[in-house]
Amino acid sequence: MRVAVITISREGAILADRLKQELPDVHLYLHEQIEGNRHAERFTRIVELTRKIFHNYEGLIYIAPCGVVVRAVAPLLDHKSIDPGVVVVDAGGRWALSLLSGHEGGANDLAMRVANTLFAEPVITTTTEALKEIIVGVGCRRGIKSEHIVAAIKEALREANAELTQVRMLSSVDIKSDEQGLLSAAQELGLPLRFLSSAEIRGSARSFERSDFVMQKVNLPAVAEPAALIAGRRTRLVLRKTFNGVTVAIARENCL
C-alpha cells in the first residue's frame, strides 16, 4: 500500500518520521516552514498538494486538524470504491481517525496500523465496526503457532456465549508486535489487532488479575486482561482463561 504522510507542523513532522520508520512505502510531505533537513517533499498549501497527489496513493495520512483535511479532500471525492483511504492524526499523536474510505479504501486498517505505531487511539466510525462490543485480549507464549491462538480465541468466545462477528478487535502488548503466530491468527480471523504500550499497561489503574509469572517473564503485571480492558471504552471483563500457552481475556463494552 503506497502511503503519503502530510503534515503542517513541527510536532507532526516528528510523528511523520516515526511512521516513515515503521510503515513500508511511505512518502513524506512537510510544510515548507518546518525546519530541519528531512528527506521529504515540501509544500506551501495543503489544498494544492492534496489536489496534486490525491490519486497517486492508496492511503493518505494527514497529521493536521480534521477541518483542514476535510476542506482539502472534499472537492476531490468521487466514490468510496476508488477514493484512497484517508486517516487524520492530531499533532499530539493521541488519535488516528479513519476519515474516508474505511472499508473499501483500507482507511480502517491504516488507522489501526498508525495507532499501533504511535500508540494512539484508533477511531473507527464505520457503523458495522462501531457497534461491535467485544474486545479479545491475548497473551501468548513466544513462538506459539497461529492455530493454537485461533483455537483458544474461538473456545473462549464459545464459553463467553459470544460470536466472532461481535468482536471489534484483538488486543495485546507492544512486545508481541512481532509475534508471527498472533499476527497470522488475527489475519486468519479477519480481525484488526491493536498493540498497547507496555508503559500504558504498567500505569493502568484498572482492576485485573496480576500474574507473578508474567511479571517475571516480561516485566508486566499481566497481558490479556489489561489489553482487553484498556483497548476499549466502558469495558468490563466477562472471561479470562488460559489454553495451553495462550491466555485469552474477553471484555465487553457498554456502548449504549
Buried (B, 14 or more C-beta within 10 A) or exposed (E): BEBBBBBBBBBBBBBBBBBBEBBEEBBBBBBEEBEEEBEBBEBEEBBEBBBEBBEEBBBBBBBBBBEBBBEBBEEEEEEBEEBBBBBBBBBEBEBBBBBBBBBBBBBBBBBBBBBBBBBBBBBBEEEEBEEBBBBBBBBBBEEBBBEBBBBBBBBBBEEBEBEBEBBBBBBBBBBBBEBEBBBBBBEEBEBBBBBBBBEBBEEBEEEBEEBEEBEEBBEBBBBBBBBBBBBBEEBEBBBBBBBEBBBBBBBBBEEE
